[in-house]
Amino acid sequence: MAGVNPLVSSAGGLYKWSVPLSSLSGTGTTHTILFHGTDGTRNDYSNLVTLTHD
């Protein structure tokens, strides 16, 4: 997603993300987003999130 910076804040190991609905492509009301991160060395983290909207 060009121009989208989804990380809103992080504190105490809790990360808050925000993804504008307008930045999602495709049709329909359900989208699956993959969040992927790394600690910069060798540990990668990921999570799939499914969003449903009207």
C-alpha positions as CSV (number, residue, x, y, z in Angstrom):
1,M,0.0,0.0,0.0
2,A,2.0,2.9,-1.3
3,G,1.9,5.9,1.0
4,V,0.2,4.1,3.9
5,N,2.0,3.9,7.3
6,P,-0.2,1.7,9.4
7,L,1.7,1.8,12.7
8,V,-0.1,4.3,14.9
9,S,1.7,3.7,18.2
10,S,3.7,1.2,20.3
11,A,4.2,1.1,24.0
12,G,5.0,-1.8,26.4
13,G,4.9,-4.4,23.6
14,L,1.4,-3.3,22.4
15,Y,1.2,-2.1,18.8
16,K,-1.7,-0.2,17.4
17,W,-2.3,-0.2,13.6
18,S,-4.6,1.7,11.4
19,V,-5.2,1.0,7.7
20,P,-7.5,3.3,5.8
21,L,-10.4,1.4,4.1
22,S,-9.7,3.4,0.9
23,S,-6.3,1.8,0.7
24,L,-7.7,-1.7,0.3
25,S,-8.1,-3.0,-3.2
26,G,-10.5,-5.4,-4.7
27,T,-14.3,-5.8,-4.4
28,G,-16.5,-7.1,-1.7
29,T,-16.8,-6.4,2.0
30,T,-14.2,-8.8,3.4
31,H,-10.4,-8.3,3.2
32,T,-7.5,-10.3,4.6
33,I,-4.4,-8.3,5.7
34,L,-1.0,-9.8,6.5
35,F,0.9,-7.8,9.1
36,H,4.6,-8.7,9.0
37,G,7.4,-7.4,11.2
38,T,11.0,-8.2,12.1
39,D,13.2,-7.2,15.0
40,G,16.0,-6.4,12.6
41,T,18.1,-9.5,13.4
42,R,16.5,-12.9,12.7
43,N,13.1,-13.0,14.3
44,D,10.1,-12.4,12.0
45,Y,6.5,-12.0,13.2
46,S,3.3,-12.1,11.2
47,N,-0.4,-12.2,11.7
48,L,-3.4,-12.5,9.3
49,V,-6.3,-10.3,10.1
50,T,-9.7,-10.5,8.3
51,L,-11.7,-7.3,8.1
52,T,-15.4,-7.2,7.3
53,H,-17.2,-3.9,6.6
54,D,-20.6,-2.7,5.4
